Structures are given as structure tokens and as C-alpha cells.
Amino acid sequence: MSITYSPSGTVSSLSYAHRFSVRSFPAPSNNFNPRSNGRLVLHGGATHFCQRFCGLKLWILKSLKKSQLKRKHAPPNEFKSMKNEDDDHLSTYPKTISSLEEHVSDGTTIKLGHVSASVESPTSLPQPHSYQFSSDGYGGPSLCIAVIGATGELARRKIFPALFALYYSGFLPENIGIFGYSRKNWTDEDLRSTIASTLTCRVDHQEKCGDKMDAFLSRTYYINGGCGNREGMSKLNALMEQIEGKSEANRIFYLSVPQEALIDVASCLADNAQTTKGWNRIIIEKPFGFNSLSSHRLTQSLLSKFKEKQIYRIDHLLGRNLIENLTVLRFSNLVFEPLWSYKYIRNVQVILSEDLSAHAARYFDGYGIIRDIVHSHILQAIALLAMEPPITLDGEDIRNEKVKVLRSIRRLEPSDVILGQYKASTKDKVDIYTNSLTPTYFAAALYIDNARWDGVPFLVKTGIGLIQHRVEIRIQFHHVPGNIYRERMGHNIDLATNELILRDVPDEAILIRVNNKVPGLGLHLDSPELNLLYKDKYNVEVPDSYEHLLLDTIDGDNHLFMRSDEVAAAWNVLSLVLQEMDKNNIVPELYELGGRGPVGAYYLWAKHGVRWAED
């Protein structure tokens, strides 16, 4: 552990975020001699050193004791890591001359100039935390979160309720600052009254709900960005600095804005609203561009202002427990991992149908289901399902493996894709979308050209306005070679295929389909599902996906967020299909609202020799 004093008489920042002055440990001034590099090195007699060292030792022990007391009431689930914080700092962040290199531990040596001494430490040390509370006594917030586009539907219905849920459950510091930014002529009270009706407390602990809600709203502020984002971001920065005071603080900016405004907002934010007293992170909403070219331009623009580790590309569907559980099932269960290849798996089916109301308007504004669902959620789910074991659970290690899978997926040919568009069936309702070619349904057969998945079709089917709301992944295994019970299984052996079913909607569950003898004197076989139904097994409330992803952003856990190379690889898979769509060479097939989707999807599974599981 090394301590070096600067000419100003301050010691460089400690690894646990405390700062102190040389004046805390008085010593004669003639014990400091300047060096050519601007550093002051402590040396001198043993008496002077002992006086200074004893003061330093007492200060360290006192600070550690205070830190431990502060953490007694911390939430049970500590934020996961501080690893990415240094990478999130601005390049203009004031650099300290030197720092304590490690946490104090038994037998640590403190070097003061040419003199060293050992110091004993407490037996228990505080664990690293992803945000740092103020240590200078000013009481400012250790974290500020700004929602850009605060008056929009997404912010009102999802983002602010998720932030309050984290605050209520103890995952945010008490003195956090929440900022809403928009161009409407609102006040703080307008914003607070708008979001107050959307806030709810956890059903499993309703204690002091009203008090917590009032405290959260009192820390919510509104900024009218006006006509120009540059001036608006400067106003946001000024208010943040006023709220933060002199304490160290980190900032998160959630950019809930239209795609066409994203580059301007991000650029103005980078130049005018980032802190120099901590890390900065931005969250951007999908889609991440409209095709390969626009996505590349967006990425280059973002990377010219931010580091890659500062950018969190959010897709709320990736925050569902189903997705988070994919790697757990694979890499912590010996029963699955040996079977996870073309040798045992016949096909994989990813099925997702959503409510009509959630996406209809944005689809027909030009997004479409490919840009909104397939590019991010579907391909990310396949990447997590098919990737090789990462070296560690670190976000970068996981993303390294995901991008390998995405680069291995064969480019989709238009002949392997079925597009559809729902048609309103009510007689008295005018179908305003008849003249649009924007798809609301997508079905395709994907192939991963690597040694593990050679020849295994990954069938995707996703759409809105279908017969039911479903989100599930079905892994179908090969038939048993030379099965002696084949004749007992009826005419359709596919009905007796072993399956692993991971379901998120309608009821979250893990199901395994096995063949079994029906009780009785005869020999009749059945294919029941062994099930783990979450609502029966776990008596806990499942957090909203936005809560999960916002907490990951605070923690610096980025494994569920797409990196720039992942974004590019995913667009490459879809590029040929999007080009044909732009030329109007692919016309979506109409299907009835509330039906099963286009008939062409059934020809698709026949072409690839795979039957849709639910059919």
C-alpha cells in the first residue's frame, strides 16, 4: 500500500473513497522535500515519522469503523461489483498522484517516502459497493439518475415506477437525486403528480409505503430542456451540481427518446451534463438503428463521445427471469450440459407473441417486429442459449461468447423467412394498416455454423395479435435410436419427443416432457410434463424487468446489454431480408387478428422437417 503526498498537502484518494488532508497528521514542515516530478516525499527522523504514522493509523481504523457502521443497514443483496467504475470515468476526471493500492489487510506495509512500517487492520473489512456514499460530510447524493424524455409513456409507466421500487426496497441510496428532462413547460410538482399515480409499494412489505413515496417524490426534480438540448443539458448539469453539493457523485442518463433525436441528445449530454466527480453511464432504448448502415453511424457517434463500457443498450424483455436463467440451467446442471449440441438436440424453437396494444403504433411508425423484437430479444436469447461456457460470469466474458455465436449465425435468406401483418376482423372497424408493408409477424429458420450446432435448426416465431400471449423456448431432443416402444407411441412419434420447455408467459415454469407408462394392466405410453411451476414453488414477487436492468446498470453488470460488436453482428444476420423488404420484394401475408398467424409458417416447418411444438 503506497501513500504519496501532493504539493497541495492532500493525500490521493483511498480505494474505499475517503480523502484526508496532511494537516490531519501534524509534522514539522521541514520534513517535506520537493522532487523534480512535483511530488513531496516524507522522510526524516524516527520521532517525526512515528508521530505522523500513529495519526495515520488511528485515522484509518476510525474510518473503517465508521464505514462498517454505515453498512449495517444496507440492503441484503449488495450490488455486485466496482470493476467497471474506472472505465466509466471521463478522461478529464482529475487524476490523483497515487492511491492506496489494496484494502487494508493483516500485515499490510505502508510506505512513507523511504520509511515503511506494518499496520494491523480490523478483522472485518467493508465489501466493495457499486456506489459510494459521501464521505466529506456535505450529505449530497451519491447517485443521480436523469430520465431524458420524462413526460413520455415509457417513463411514466415503466421507468419511474421501477426506480421507486428499487428505492423502496433499499437498493438505492436514501439521498439519491432523480431528474426528469423534457421540453414541456412543467414544474417539479407537475412531474411529481404525474408519476405519483403510477407508483406502488411491494405487496410483500407494505411498511411505511406513504412515507417512502413522499421521500422519493421529494427527491424528484424537473428540467425544461427548451428548444435546444445543449442549453437544456447545461441546465440539467447545473441542477445536478446544486443537489450534489461538493460530494462525489455518479450519474446515469436514461435516454427515452425517439431514434431520430438520439444522436443529438447523446452528443449534447456528453458535452454538457457529465460529471467529473464520478462515473457516467447512459441507457438507450432499442431499436439500435434501423439497419446495418444507420446502426453503424449511431455506434460511431456514441463511441466518439462515450466509452463502450458507459453505454447500456436496454431491451426490457432481456430482464425477464427466463433469460437470466438460461445460463444458470446450462452451466450449473450436469444433466443438461453434455446434451447441449447437435448430437442430442434435434431443434430449438423460440416462440414469442405479445399483446396488440403494446406495440401496434410503434410498429407502423416504421419499426416493425424485426427491428423491435427479432434483432435484440430473439437473437440475444439464442446467443445465451447457444454460447460456449464463458471464462467467468463477468459481463465482458459473457458478451465475448455471445458475439461469437451471433457471428456464426448464417445470414437469413428471404426464402427462409415468413412475414405477416394482422388484419382487423371486426366489421365496423376500419383497418388503417392495409396499405402498410410493415410486418407484425416474423417466422424463420436460423442455423449456427459451428461445431456445436451444425445442422440444428433454430425456429423463431414471433408476432402480435395472435391467439394467445406466449413467451417460451422449447428444446426438442432426437428420437431414441431403435426405440423398442415405437409401436406403442401411436402414428405420430413427434408427440413422444423429449423436450425441455422454458416458459415465461403465461405461467413461468421449467417443464421436461418424458415418456411414461400409464398405470394399468395394459402397456400404454403417455408423454407427461415434469414441471417446476414458479408460482407454486416460490412464494416471492417477481420484480419487473426494468427494475432488474436498472439495478444491473447501477452495478455495472452489462451482460444482458448488447455491445457494439453484438449489435453489428445481429444486423448482419438480418441484412438480406431487410434489403428485400426495402425493395418491396417481400410482401407480408395477412392474418386474422386473434388467429394463429400466416399459413406460410406451416410450410416453413415442413421445409425444414420440424413441426411447431404447439401444433
C-alpha positions as CSV (number, residue, x, y, z in Angstrom):
1,M,0.0,0.0,0.0
2,S,1.5,3.3,-1.1
3,I,0.8,6.9,0.0
4,T,2.3,9.9,-1.7
5,Y,1.6,13.5,-0.7
6,S,0.9,16.2,-3.3
7,P,2.2,19.8,-3.2
8,S,-1.2,21.0,-2.1
9,G,-0.9,18.8,1.0
10,T,-3.6,16.3,0.2
11,V,-3.3,12.5,0.0
12,S,-4.5,10.7,-3.1
13,S,-7.9,9.0,-2.9
14,L,-8.2,5.8,-0.9
15,S,-9.6,2.7,-2.5
16,Y,-12.6,2.9,-0.3
17,A,-13.3,6.5,-1.4
18,H,-12.2,8.5,1.7
19,R,-10.0,11.6,1.4
20,F,-8.0,13.3,4.1
21,S,-5.5,16.1,4.5
22,V,-1.9,16.1,5.6
23,R,-2.9,18.5,8.3
24,S,-4.7,15.6,10.0
25,F,-1.2,14.3,10.9
26,P,0.9,17.3,12.0
27,A,4.6,17.3,11.5
28,P,7.3,19.9,11.0
29,S,7.3,21.4,7.5
30,N,11.0,20.7,7.0
31,N,10.3,17.0,6.8
32,F,8.9,17.6,3.2
33,N,11.3,18.0,0.4
34,P,10.1,18.6,-3.2
35,R,11.1,16.3,-6.0
36,S,11.5,17.1,-9.7
37,N,8.3,15.4,-10.6
38,G,6.3,17.7,-8.3
39,R,5.8,15.1,-5.5
40,L,6.6,15.6,-1.9
41,V,8.2,12.7,-0.1
42,L,8.1,12.3,3.7
43,H,11.3,11.4,5.3
44,G,13.2,12.4,8.4
45,G,13.8,11.1,11.9
46,A,12.0,8.3,13.6
47,T,10.3,10.6,16.1
48,H,8.7,12.7,13.4
49,F,7.7,9.6,11.4
50,C,6.1,7.9,14.5
51,Q,4.1,11.0,15.2
52,R,2.8,11.1,11.7
53,F,2.3,7.4,11.3
54,C,0.4,7.0,14.6
55,G,-2.0,9.7,13.5
56,L,-2.4,7.9,10.1
57,K,-3.0,4.6,11.7
58,L,-5.7,6.0,14.1
59,W,-7.4,7.7,11.2
60,I,-7.6,4.6,9.1
61,L,-9.0,2.5,11.9
62,K,-11.6,5.2,12.8
63,S,-12.6,5.5,9.1
64,L,-13.0,1.7,8.7
65,K,-15.2,1.6,11.8
66,K,-17.4,4.3,10.5
67,S,-17.7,2.6,7.2
68,Q,-18.7,-0.6,8.8
69,L,-21.4,1.1,10.9
70,K,-22.8,2.8,7.7
71,R,-23.2,-0.6,6.0
72,K,-25.1,-2.4,8.8
73,H,-28.4,-1.2,7.3
74,A,-27.5,-1.8,3.7
75,P,-29.9,-4.0,1.6
76,P,-29.4,-7.7,1.8
77,N,-28.3,-8.0,-1.8
78,E,-25.2,-6.0,-2.2
79,F,-24.5,-4.6,-5.6
80,K,-22.2,-6.9,-7.4
81,S,-19.1,-5.1,-8.4
82,M,-17.0,-2.0,-8.7
83,K,-14.9,-3.4,-11.5
84,N,-16.2,-1.2,-14.3
85,E,-16.2,2.1,-12.5
86,D,-12.8,3.3,-13.5
87,D,-13.6,2.6,-17.2
88,D,-16.8,4.8,-16.9
89,H,-14.9,7.8,-15.7
90,L,-14.4,10.7,-18.1
91,S,-10.9,11.2,-19.5
92,T,-11.0,14.7,-17.8
93,Y,-11.5,13.2,-14.4
94,P,-8.9,14.8,-12.1
95,K,-6.1,12.2,-11.6
96,T,-4.7,11.8,-8.1
97,I,-1.0,11.4,-7.7
98,S,-1.1,8.0,-6.1
99,S,-3.6,5.8,-4.3
100,L,-3.7,3.1,-1.7
101,E,-3.3,0.0,-3.8
102,E,-5.2,-2.6,-1.9
103,H,-7.7,-2.7,1.0
104,V,-6.0,-2.8,4.4
105,S,-5.3,-6.4,5.3
106,D,-3.3,-8.1,8.0
107,G,0.4,-7.4,7.6
108,T,0.0,-4.6,5.1
109,T,3.0,-2.3,4.7
110,I,2.5,1.4,4.4
111,K,5.4,3.2,2.6
112,L,6.0,6.8,3.5
113,G,8.9,8.0,1.4
114,H,11.9,5.9,2.3
115,V,10.3,4.7,5.6
116,S,7.9,1.7,5.9
117,A,6.0,0.2,8.8
118,S,3.5,-2.6,9.3
119,V,-0.1,-1.9,10.5
120,E,-2.6,-4.3,11.7
121,S,-6.2,-4.0,10.3
122,P,-9.6,-4.8,11.7
123,T,-10.6,-8.4,11.2
124,S,-13.6,-7.4,9.1
125,L,-13.4,-5.1,6.2
126,P,-16.3,-3.4,4.2
127,Q,-17.0,-5.1,0.9
128,P,-16.8,-3.2,-2.4
129,H,-20.1,-1.4,-3.4
130,S,-21.1,-0.1,-6.8
131,Y,-22.0,3.3,-5.5
132,Q,-20.1,5.3,-2.9
133,F,-21.7,7.3,-0.2
134,S,-20.4,10.8,0.5
135,S,-17.6,10.8,3.0
136,D,-16.9,14.6,3.2
137,G,-19.9,15.4,5.4
138,Y,-21.8,17.5,2.9
139,G,-24.6,15.0,2.6
140,G,-25.2,15.2,-1.1
141,P,-26.5,12.2,-3.2
142,S,-24.0,9.5,-4.2
143,L,-26.1,8.8,-7.3
144,C,-28.1,10.9,-9.7
145,I,-30.4,9.4,-12.4
146,A,-31.8,11.6,-15.2
147,V,-34.7,10.4,-17.4
148,I,-34.5,12.2,-20.7
149,G,-38.0,12.2,-22.2
150,A,-39.6,12.1,-18.8
151,T,-43.1,13.1,-20.0
152,G,-43.4,10.1,-22.3
153,E,-45.4,7.0,-21.8
154,L,-42.5,4.7,-21.2
155,A,-41.0,6.9,-18.5
156,R,-44.4,7.3,-16.7
157,R,-45.4,3.7,-16.9
158,K,-42.1,1.8,-16.5
159,I,-39.0,3.8,-15.7
160,F,-40.2,5.9,-12.7
161,P,-42.1,3.0,-11.1
162,A,-39.0,0.8,-11.5
163,L,-36.8,3.5,-9.9
164,F,-39.3,3.8,-7.0
165,A,-39.4,0.1,-6.5
166,L,-35.6,0.0,-6.2
167,Y,-35.7,2.9,-3.8
168,Y,-38.5,1.4,-1.7
169,S,-36.7,-2.0,-1.5
170,G,-33.4,-0.3,-0.3
171,F,-31.4,-0.7,-3.5
172,L,-30.8,3.0,-4.0
173,P,-29.2,5.4,-1.5
174,E,-31.6,7.4,0.6
175,N,-30.3,10.7,-0.7
176,I,-30.5,9.9,-4.4
177,G,-31.4,12.5,-6.9
178,I,-34.0,11.7,-9.7
179,F,-34.3,14.2,-12.6
180,G,-36.9,14.3,-15.3
181,Y,-35.9,16.1,-18.5
182,S,-38.3,17.1,-21.3
183,R,-39.4,20.1,-23.4
184,K,-42.8,20.6,-21.8
185,N,-43.3,23.6,-19.7
186,W,-43.7,21.6,-16.5
187,T,-42.7,22.2,-12.9
188,D,-41.4,19.8,-10.2
189,E,-44.9,19.4,-8.9
190,D,-46.3,18.7,-12.4
191,L,-43.8,15.8,-12.8
192,R,-44.4,14.5,-9.3
193,S,-48.2,14.5,-9.6
194,T,-47.9,12.8,-13.0
195,I,-45.8,9.9,-11.8
196,A,-47.3,9.6,-8.3
197,S,-50.4,7.7,-9.6
198,T,-48.1,5.0,-11.2
199,L,-46.1,4.3,-8.0
200,T,-46.9,1.2,-6.0
201,C,-45.2,-0.5,-3.0
202,R,-44.2,-4.1,-2.8
203,V,-47.0,-6.4,-1.9
204,D,-44.7,-8.4,0.3
205,H,-43.7,-5.5,2.6
206,Q,-46.1,-2.5,2.7
207,E,-44.3,-0.9,5.6
208,K,-44.2,2.9,5.5
209,C,-45.3,3.0,2.0
210,G,-46.6,6.6,2.1
211,D,-43.5,7.9,3.8
212,K,-41.2,6.2,1.2
213,M,-43.3,7.5,-1.6
214,D,-43.2,11.1,-0.3
215,A,-39.5,10.8,0.2
216,F,-38.9,9.6,-3.3
217,L,-41.1,12.3,-4.9
218,S,-39.4,15.0,-2.8
219,R,-36.1,13.9,-4.5
220,T,-37.6,14.1,-8.0
221,Y,-36.9,17.3,-10.0
222,Y,-37.9,18.5,-13.4
223,I,-35.9,20.4,-16.0
224,N,-37.5,22.1,-19.1
225,G,-35.0,21.5,-21.8
226,G,-36.4,24.2,-24.0
227,C,-35.7,24.4,-27.7
228,G,-32.1,23.3,-27.7
229,N,-30.6,20.3,-26.0
230,R,-27.3,22.0,-25.5
231,E,-28.7,24.7,-23.3
232,G,-31.1,22.2,-21.6
233,M,-28.3,19.8,-20.7
234,S,-26.3,22.7,-19.2
235,K,-29.4,23.5,-17.0
236,L,-29.6,19.8,-16.0
237,N,-25.9,19.7,-15.1
238,A,-26.3,22.9,-13.0
239,L,-29.2,21.5,-11.1
240,M,-27.4,18.2,-10.5
241,E,-24.3,20.0,-9.2
242,Q,-26.5,22.1,-6.9
243,I,-28.2,18.9,-5.5
244,E,-24.9,17.0,-5.3
245,G,-23.0,19.8,-3.5
246,K,-19.3,19.0,-3.0
247,S,-19.7,15.3,-2.6
248,E,-18.6,12.7,-5.1
249,A,-21.5,11.5,-7.2
250,N,-22.1,9.2,-10.1
251,R,-24.7,9.8,-12.9
252,I,-26.9,7.6,-15.1
253,F,-28.8,9.1,-18.0
254,Y,-31.8,7.1,-19.4
255,L,-32.4,8.3,-23.0
256,S,-36.1,7.5,-23.5
257,V,-36.2,9.5,-26.8
258,P,-37.1,8.7,-30.4
259,Q,-34.3,7.3,-32.6
260,E,-34.1,10.4,-34.8
261,A,-33.3,12.5,-31.7
262,L,-30.9,10.1,-30.1
263,I,-27.6,11.3,-31.6
264,D,-28.3,15.0,-30.8
265,V,-29.4,14.3,-27.3
266,A,-26.4,12.0,-26.5
267,S,-23.9,14.5,-28.0
268,C,-25.3,17.4,-26.0
269,L,-25.4,15.3,-22.9
270,A,-21.8,14.2,-23.3
271,D,-20.6,17.8,-23.8
272,N,-22.6,19.5,-21.1
273,A,-24.0,17.2,-18.4
274,Q,-21.4,14.6,-17.5
275,T,-19.9,14.7,-14.0
276,T,-16.2,15.0,-13.4
277,K,-16.6,13.6,-9.8
278,G,-17.5,10.0,-10.6
279,W,-18.6,7.7,-13.4
280,N,-21.2,8.4,-16.1
281,R,-23.5,5.8,-17.8
282,I,-26.1,6.2,-20.5
283,I,-29.0,3.8,-21.2
284,I,-30.5,3.8,-24.7
285,E,-33.7,2.1,-25.9
286,K,-34.0,-0.3,-28.9
287,P,-34.0,-0.4,-31.8
288,F,-30.4,0.4,-32.2
289,G,-30.6,1.8,-35.6
290,F,-32.9,0.7,-38.5
291,N,-30.4,-1.4,-40.5
292,S,-26.6,-2.1,-40.6
293,L,-25.7,1.3,-42.0
294,S,-27.8,3.5,-39.7
295,S,-26.7,1.4,-36.7
296,H,-23.0,1.8,-37.6
297,R,-23.5,5.6,-37.8
298,L,-25.2,5.6,-34.4
299,T,-22.5,3.5,-32.9
300,Q,-19.7,5.7,-34.2
301,S,-21.5,8.8,-32.9
302,L,-21.9,7.3,-29.5
303,L,-18.3,6.0,-29.3
304,S,-17.0,9.4,-30.2
305,K,-18.5,10.7,-27.0
306,F,-18.6,7.8,-24.6
307,K,-16.5,4.7,-23.9
308,E,-18.1,1.3,-24.7
309,K,-18.5,0.4,-21.0
310,Q,-20.5,3.6,-20.4
311,I,-23.2,2.5,-23.0
312,Y,-26.1,0.3,-21.9
313,R,-28.4,-0.7,-24.7
314,I,-31.6,-1.8,-22.9
315,D,-34.2,-4.3,-24.0
316,H,-36.8,-4.9,-21.3
317,L,-37.5,-8.4,-22.4
318,L,-33.9,-9.4,-21.6
319,G,-34.6,-8.6,-18.0
320,R,-37.1,-11.4,-17.6
321,N,-36.2,-14.3,-15.3
322,L,-36.4,-16.7,-18.3
323,I,-33.4,-15.1,-20.0
324,E,-31.4,-14.7,-16.8
325,N,-32.0,-18.4,-16.0
326,L,-30.6,-19.7,-19.4
327,T,-27.0,-19.7,-18.3
328,V,-27.8,-21.0,-14.9
329,L,-29.6,-24.1,-16.3
330,R,-26.8,-24.7,-18.7
331,F,-23.7,-24.2,-16.7
332,S,-24.8,-25.3,-13.2
333,N,-26.5,-28.6,-14.1
334,L,-24.5,-31.6,-15.3
335,V,-27.7,-33.2,-16.6
336,F,-28.0,-30.6,-19.4
337,E,-24.5,-29.6,-20.4
338,P,-23.4,-32.9,-22.0
339,L,-26.6,-33.0,-24.1
340,W,-26.2,-29.4,-25.4
341,S,-25.2,-30.0,-29.0
342,Y,-26.3,-31.4,-32.4
343,K,-25.6,-34.9,-31.1
344,Y,-28.7,-34.9,-28.9
345,I,-30.8,-31.8,-29.8
346,R,-33.0,-32.0,-32.9
347,N,-34.2,-28.4,-33.0
348,V,-34.8,-25.3,-30.9
349,Q,-37.9,-23.2,-31.0
350,V,-38.2,-19.7,-29.8
351,I,-41.9,-18.5,-29.6
352,L,-43.0,-15.1,-28.6
353,S,-46.3,-13.4,-29.0
354,E,-47.2,-10.1,-27.4
355,D,-50.3,-8.1,-26.7
356,L,-51.5,-6.0,-29.5
357,S,-51.8,-2.8,-27.5
358,A,-48.1,-2.7,-26.5
359,H,-46.5,-2.2,-29.9
360,A,-49.0,-1.6,-32.7
361,A,-48.4,2.2,-33.0
362,R,-44.6,1.9,-33.0
363,Y,-44.6,-0.9,-35.5
364,F,-46.5,1.1,-38.0
365,D,-44.3,4.2,-37.4
366,G,-41.6,2.2,-39.3
367,Y,-40.1,0.0,-36.7
368,G,-41.7,-3.4,-37.4
369,I,-41.3,-6.6,-35.5
370,I,-37.8,-7.4,-36.9
371,R,-36.2,-4.2,-35.5
372,D,-38.3,-4.2,-32.3
373,I,-38.1,-7.8,-31.3
374,V,-36.0,-10.1,-33.5
375,H,-32.8,-8.0,-33.7
376,S,-32.4,-7.7,-30.0
377,H,-34.5,-10.0,-27.9
378,I,-34.7,-13.1,-30.1
379,L,-31.1,-13.1,-31.2
380,Q,-29.9,-12.4,-27.7
381,A,-31.9,-15.3,-26.3
382,I,-30.4,-17.6,-29.0
383,A,-26.9,-16.3,-28.2
384,L,-27.3,-17.0,-24.5
385,L,-28.8,-20.4,-25.2
386,A,-26.1,-21.5,-27.7
387,M,-22.9,-19.9,-26.5
388,E,-19.8,-21.7,-25.2
389,P,-19.1,-21.5,-21.4
390,P,-17.6,-18.1,-20.6
391,I,-14.4,-17.9,-18.6
392,T,-16.2,-16.2,-15.7
393,L,-19.6,-14.5,-15.1
394,D,-18.0,-11.1,-15.8
395,G,-20.2,-9.2,-18.3
396,E,-17.4,-8.9,-20.8
397,D,-16.6,-12.6,-20.7
398,I,-20.2,-13.4,-21.4
399,R,-20.5,-10.9,-24.2
400,N,-17.4,-12.2,-25.8
401,E,-19.1,-15.6,-26.1
402,K,-22.4,-14.2,-27.3
403,V,-20.8,-12.3,-30.1
404,K,-19.1,-15.5,-31.3
405,V,-22.5,-17.1,-31.7
406,L,-24.0,-14.1,-33.4
407,R,-21.1,-14.1,-35.9
408,S,-21.7,-17.8,-36.5
409,I,-25.4,-17.5,-37.4
410,R,-25.9,-17.9,-41.1
411,R,-27.3,-14.9,-42.9
412,L,-31.0,-15.3,-43.3
413,E,-32.3,-15.9,-46.8
414,P,-35.6,-14.4,-47.8
415,S,-36.8,-17.9,-48.7
416,D,-36.4,-19.0,-45.1
417,V,-38.5,-16.1,-43.7
418,I,-42.2,-15.7,-43.4
419,L,-43.6,-12.1,-42.7
420,G,-47.1,-11.3,-41.7
421,Q,-49.3,-8.5,-40.9
422,Y,-52.5,-8.7,-38.8
423,K,-55.8,-7.6,-40.3
424,A,-58.6,-6.3,-38.1
425,S,-61.6,-8.6,-38.4
426,T,-64.3,-6.5,-36.7
427,K,-66.8,-5.4,-39.4
428,D,-67.3,-1.9,-38.1
429,K,-63.6,-1.2,-37.5
430,V,-61.6,0.4,-40.3
431,D,-58.3,-1.4,-41.0
432,I,-55.9,1.6,-41.2
433,Y,-52.9,-0.6,-41.8
434,T,-53.9,-2.3,-45.0
435,N,-51.6,-0.1,-47.2
436,S,-48.6,-0.6,-44.9
437,L,-46.0,-3.3,-45.6
438,T,-44.6,-3.1,-42.0
439,P,-44.6,-6.7,-40.6
440,T,-46.2,-7.6,-37.3
441,Y,-45.3,-11.3,-37.6
442,F,-41.9,-13.0,-38.2
443,A,-41.1,-16.7,-38.6
444,A,-37.7,-18.0,-39.7
445,A,-35.3,-20.9,-39.6
446,L,-31.8,-20.0,-38.3
447,Y,-28.6,-22.1,-38.5
448,I,-25.5,-21.7,-36.4
449,D,-22.4,-22.7,-38.4
450,N,-20.1,-24.0,-35.7
451,A,-19.0,-27.4,-34.3
452,R,-21.6,-27.5,-31.5
453,W,-24.8,-26.6,-33.5
454,D,-24.0,-27.9,-37.0
455,G,-27.3,-28.6,-38.8
456,V,-29.6,-27.8,-35.9
457,P,-32.5,-25.5,-37.0
458,F,-33.4,-22.7,-34.6
459,L,-37.0,-21.9,-35.4
460,V,-38.3,-18.5,-34.5
461,K,-41.9,-17.4,-34.4
462,T,-43.0,-14.0,-33.0
463,G,-45.9,-11.7,-33.6
464,I,-48.6,-9.5,-32.2
465,G,-52.3,-10.1,-32.2
466,L,-52.1,-13.9,-32.2
467,I,-54.3,-16.4,-30.4
468,Q,-52.5,-16.1,-27.0
469,H,-49.7,-14.3,-25.2
470,R,-46.8,-16.7,-25.0
471,V,-43.0,-16.4,-24.3
472,E,-41.2,-19.7,-24.3
473,I,-38.1,-21.6,-25.6
474,R,-38.6,-25.3,-26.5
475,I,-35.6,-27.6,-26.9
476,Q,-36.5,-30.8,-28.7
477,F,-34.2,-33.8,-28.5
478,H,-33.6,-36.5,-31.0
479,H,-35.7,-39.7,-31.1
480,V,-34.3,-42.7,-29.3
481,P,-32.4,-44.8,-31.8
482,G,-34.0,-48.2,-32.4
483,N,-36.8,-47.4,-29.9
484,I,-38.4,-50.7,-29.0
485,Y,-41.5,-48.8,-27.8
486,R,-42.1,-47.1,-31.1
487,E,-45.2,-49.0,-31.9
488,R,-46.8,-48.1,-28.6
489,M,-46.4,-44.4,-29.3
490,G,-49.0,-44.1,-32.0
491,H,-48.8,-42.8,-35.5
492,N,-47.0,-39.5,-34.7
493,I,-43.7,-40.2,-33.0
494,D,-43.1,-36.4,-32.7
495,L,-45.7,-36.3,-29.9
496,A,-43.3,-38.6,-27.9
497,T,-40.2,-36.3,-28.4
498,N,-38.4,-35.5,-25.2
499,E,-38.5,-31.7,-24.6
500,L,-37.1,-29.1,-22.3
501,I,-39.5,-26.2,-22.1
502,L,-38.5,-22.9,-20.6
503,R,-41.7,-20.8,-20.2
504,D,-42.1,-17.2,-19.1
505,V,-45.7,-16.5,-20.1
506,P,-48.5,-17.4,-19.3
507,D,-47.1,-19.1,-16.2
508,E,-43.3,-19.1,-15.6
509,A,-42.2,-22.7,-15.5
510,I,-39.5,-25.2,-16.4
511,L,-41.0,-28.3,-18.0
512,I,-39.5,-31.6,-19.1
513,R,-41.5,-33.9,-21.3
514,V,-40.7,-37.6,-20.8
515,N,-42.3,-40.8,-22.0
516,N,-44.0,-42.8,-19.2
517,K,-46.2,-45.9,-18.8
518,V,-49.8,-45.2,-18.0
519,P,-50.8,-47.1,-14.8
520,G,-52.9,-50.2,-15.5
521,L,-52.7,-53.7,-16.8
522,G,-52.0,-52.8,-20.4
523,L,-48.9,-51.2,-21.9
524,H,-49.9,-47.7,-22.9
525,L,-47.5,-44.8,-23.0
526,D,-48.0,-41.2,-22.3
527,S,-45.8,-38.1,-22.6
528,P,-46.5,-36.0,-19.4
529,E,-44.6,-32.9,-18.4
530,L,-42.5,-32.9,-15.2
531,N,-43.0,-29.3,-14.1
532,L,-41.4,-26.7,-11.9
533,L,-44.1,-24.0,-11.7
534,Y,-42.7,-20.9,-10.2
535,K,-45.9,-19.6,-8.6
536,D,-46.3,-22.9,-6.7
537,K,-42.6,-23.3,-5.7
538,Y,-41.5,-19.8,-4.9
539,N,-43.7,-17.5,-2.8
540,V,-42.0,-14.3,-3.9
541,E,-42.9,-11.4,-6.1
542,V,-41.0,-11.4,-9.4
543,P,-39.5,-7.9,-10.0
544,D,-40.3,-6.0,-13.2
545,S,-37.7,-6.4,-15.9
546,Y,-36.9,-2.7,-15.8
547,E,-36.0,-3.0,-12.1
548,H,-33.7,-5.8,-12.9
549,L,-31.9,-4.0,-15.8
550,L,-31.7,-0.6,-14.0
551,L,-30.1,-2.3,-11.0
552,D,-27.6,-4.0,-13.3
553,T,-26.8,-0.6,-14.8
554,I,-26.1,0.8,-11.3
555,D,-24.0,-2.3,-10.5
556,G,-22.1,-2.1,-13.8
557,D,-23.3,-5.6,-14.8
558,N,-23.6,-5.4,-18.6
559,H,-24.0,-9.0,-19.6
560,L,-27.7,-8.5,-20.6
561,F,-26.9,-5.4,-22.6
562,M,-25.7,-5.5,-26.2
563,R,-22.1,-4.4,-27.0
564,S,-21.4,-2.6,-30.3
565,D,-20.0,-5.7,-32.0
566,E,-23.1,-7.7,-30.9
567,V,-25.3,-5.0,-32.5
568,A,-23.4,-5.2,-35.8
569,A,-23.4,-9.0,-35.9
570,A,-27.1,-9.2,-35.3
571,W,-27.9,-6.7,-38.1
572,N,-25.7,-8.7,-40.4
573,V,-27.9,-11.8,-39.8
574,L,-31.0,-9.8,-40.9
575,S,-29.5,-7.6,-43.6
576,L,-30.5,-9.5,-46.7
577,V,-34.1,-9.8,-45.5
578,L,-34.3,-6.0,-44.6
579,Q,-32.9,-5.1,-48.1
580,E,-35.6,-7.2,-49.8
581,M,-38.2,-5.6,-47.6
582,D,-37.0,-2.1,-48.5
583,K,-37.3,-3.0,-52.2
584,N,-40.9,-4.3,-51.5
585,N,-39.8,-7.7,-52.8
586,I,-41.3,-9.4,-49.7
587,V,-44.9,-8.7,-49.0
588,P,-46.3,-9.6,-45.6
589,E,-49.1,-12.2,-45.6
590,L,-52.3,-11.0,-43.9
591,Y,-53.6,-13.0,-40.9
592,E,-56.7,-12.6,-38.8
593,L,-56.4,-10.7,-35.5
594,G,-56.6,-13.3,-32.7
595,G,-55.6,-16.1,-35.1
596,R,-52.6,-18.4,-35.4
597,G,-50.7,-16.3,-37.9
598,P,-49.8,-16.7,-41.6
599,V,-50.3,-20.1,-43.2
600,G,-46.8,-19.7,-44.7
601,A,-45.3,-20.5,-41.3
602,Y,-46.6,-24.1,-41.6
603,Y,-44.9,-24.5,-44.9
604,L,-41.7,-23.3,-43.3
605,W,-41.6,-26.0,-40.7
606,A,-42.4,-28.6,-43.3
607,K,-39.4,-27.4,-45.4
608,H,-37.0,-27.8,-42.5
609,G,-38.6,-31.0,-41.2
610,V,-39.6,-29.5,-37.9
611,R,-43.2,-29.3,-36.5
612,W,-44.1,-26.3,-34.5
613,A,-44.4,-27.6,-30.9
614,E,-47.7,-26.1,-30.0
615,D,-49.3,-27.5,-33.2
